[in-house]
Amino acid sequence: MVDPIGRLLLILDLEESTISNAQRLSEAIFEFIKRGLRSIVVVLAIWLTIRYLMKKPISFAGIALNRGWSWQILLGTFLGVVVQVVALILMALFGWYSINGFLWQFTPVEALFPSLLFAFIIGLETGVIEESVFRGFLMNSIADRFGLKVGVIISSVIFGLLHFSGIGKEFPWWLSLLSATIGGFLFAQAYLLFNNIWVPLGLHFGWHFAARILGTPGVTLEEACFLVTSVDGPVLLVVTKQGGASLFELVGMGICSLIIYLIYRRRPA
């Protein structure tokens, strides 16, 4: 459904980005429409499956506009930013993270808005699709049949497997599996403590958006959307562009998990 629309957008003179960023408005609009439609199609498919095959309401997947859903997205976004800021601080303390400048110092200032728009839709698409599929649908479907613990474990392990970066790459394959699985448990915790998808969705979005804004993976000039940075250091510790999370990001994840738990404890019964 989405790819034919993408070809139509090309006919309408909107350009698909050929790098991992968009630095022209035409490219950013193309990606925004195509990735936005992809997110809608996935959510629609989940709704149809739950509604007509499982005979359950869409709230079964935690996709319901409950009271406070907007602030929960903002809370999740803040927590996602925390993961990257913690990793940034740790990298900077060891001298492994340096800021070379701002994007507009190296390219025309007109590239700033398209690059930010592209980073926004990348983060939003990732949050919507992965949280709808893994926590909203998969975890709840398994839990409905085999129990909550089984649902959390299986959905988190599958989430980790799908972030496998491959054997033989610089970033250790076992860490990509382990860290992504731990990430799955973090997102599951956020889902279960708030009983909906909004906090983990915001967390997922904030994590990816902040990585591109802050340049914590050490983005190149062509990839940058705000800060142009350099990141060095052991691959086990520094933020990686490959699947999974570094050990510094795992520290940030632990802090986020604690914050989520403390917020939950302070909520009125």
Secondary structure, 3 states (H helix, E strand, C coil): CHHHHHHHHHHCCCCCCCCCCCCCHHHHHHHHHHHHHHHHHHHHHHHHHHHHHCCCCHHHHCCCCCCCHHHHHHHHHHHHHHHHHHHHHHHHHCCCEEEEEEHHHCCCHHHHHHHHHHHHHHHHHHHHHHHHHHHHHHHHHHHHHHCHHHHHHHHHHHHHHCCCCCCCCCCCHHHHHHHHHHHHHHHHHHHHHHCCCHHHHHHHHHHHHHHHHHCCCCCCCCCCCCEEEEECCCCCCCCCCCCCCCHHHHHHHHHHHHHHHHHHHHCCC
